[in-house]
Amino acid sequence: MQNSKLYVGNLDYAVDETELKDLFANYGTVKYVKVIEGKGFGFVELETQAEAENAKKELNGSEYKGRTLRVDNARPQKNRTRKY
């Protein structure tokens, strides 16, 4: 299965999920957006891999709200086990 989920790094801390969705909506249908508050990064999932690749190509290295974005394919989330 091809991945259409992207990692978006170097975000201004004030960017919210609506703003990020609006930015990526220029490149396709946004299925999912999550901004990790206070960390300066988030995740966006687009409808198709082609849309994700186009967004990655166009937005990686571009400036948004005074910051240079880093856009890459999201890696699968690791299983985290808590040790007590």
C-alpha positions as CSV (number, residue, x, y, z in Angstrom):
1,M,0.0,0.0,0.0
2,Q,1.3,3.4,-0.9
3,N,1.4,6.1,1.7
4,S,-0.3,9.5,1.2
5,K,0.6,10.7,4.7
6,L,3.2,13.5,5.0
7,Y,5.3,14.8,7.8
8,V,5.5,18.6,7.9
9,G,8.3,20.0,9.9
10,N,9.7,23.5,10.9
11,L,6.2,24.9,11.4
12,D,5.7,28.2,13.2
13,Y,4.3,27.2,16.7
14,A,1.3,29.4,16.1
15,V,0.1,27.3,13.0
16,D,-3.1,25.5,13.7
17,E,-4.8,22.5,11.9
18,T,-7.1,24.7,9.9
19,E,-4.2,26.7,8.5
20,L,-2.3,23.6,7.6
21,K,-5.3,22.0,6.0
22,D,-5.9,25.1,3.9
23,L,-2.2,25.1,2.8
24,F,-2.4,21.5,1.6
25,A,-5.9,21.8,0.1
26,N,-4.2,23.6,-2.8
27,Y,-2.7,20.2,-3.8
28,G,-5.6,17.8,-3.3
29,T,-8.2,16.5,-0.9
30,V,-7.0,16.6,2.7
31,K,-8.2,13.5,4.6
32,Y,-6.4,14.1,7.9
33,V,-4.4,16.9,9.7
34,K,-2.7,16.8,13.0
35,V,-0.5,19.6,14.4
36,I,1.6,18.6,17.4
37,E,1.3,21.6,19.6
38,G,4.5,23.2,21.0
39,K,6.7,21.0,18.8
40,G,6.6,22.8,15.4
41,F,5.6,19.8,13.3
42,G,2.5,18.0,12.1
43,F,1.0,15.4,9.7
44,V,-1.2,15.7,6.7
45,E,-2.8,12.9,4.8
46,L,-4.1,13.5,1.3
47,E,-6.6,11.4,-0.7
48,T,-4.0,9.9,-3.1
49,Q,-0.3,9.3,-3.2
50,A,0.0,11.4,-6.4
51,E,-1.5,14.4,-4.5
52,A,0.9,13.7,-1.6
53,E,3.9,13.5,-3.9
54,N,2.9,16.8,-5.6
55,A,2.4,18.6,-2.3
56,K,5.8,17.3,-1.1
57,K,7.5,18.4,-4.3
58,E,5.9,21.9,-4.2
59,L,6.1,22.6,-0.5
60,N,9.3,21.1,0.7
61,G,11.8,23.9,1.1
62,S,9.1,26.6,0.6
63,E,8.5,29.4,3.1
64,Y,5.4,29.5,5.1
65,K,4.8,32.1,7.9
66,G,8.5,33.0,8.0
67,R,9.7,29.4,8.2
68,T,11.2,27.1,5.6
69,L,9.0,24.0,5.6
70,R,10.3,20.4,5.6
71,V,7.8,18.1,4.0
72,D,8.6,14.4,3.7
73,N,6.8,11.0,3.7
74,A,5.6,10.1,7.2
75,R,7.2,7.1,8.7
76,P,4.9,4.5,10.3
77,Q,4.3,5.2,14.0
78,K,6.4,3.0,16.3
79,N,4.7,0.9,18.9
80,R,5.6,2.4,22.2
81,T,5.5,0.2,25.3
82,R,5.7,1.8,28.6
83,K,8.0,0.5,31.2
84,Y,6.8,0.8,34.7
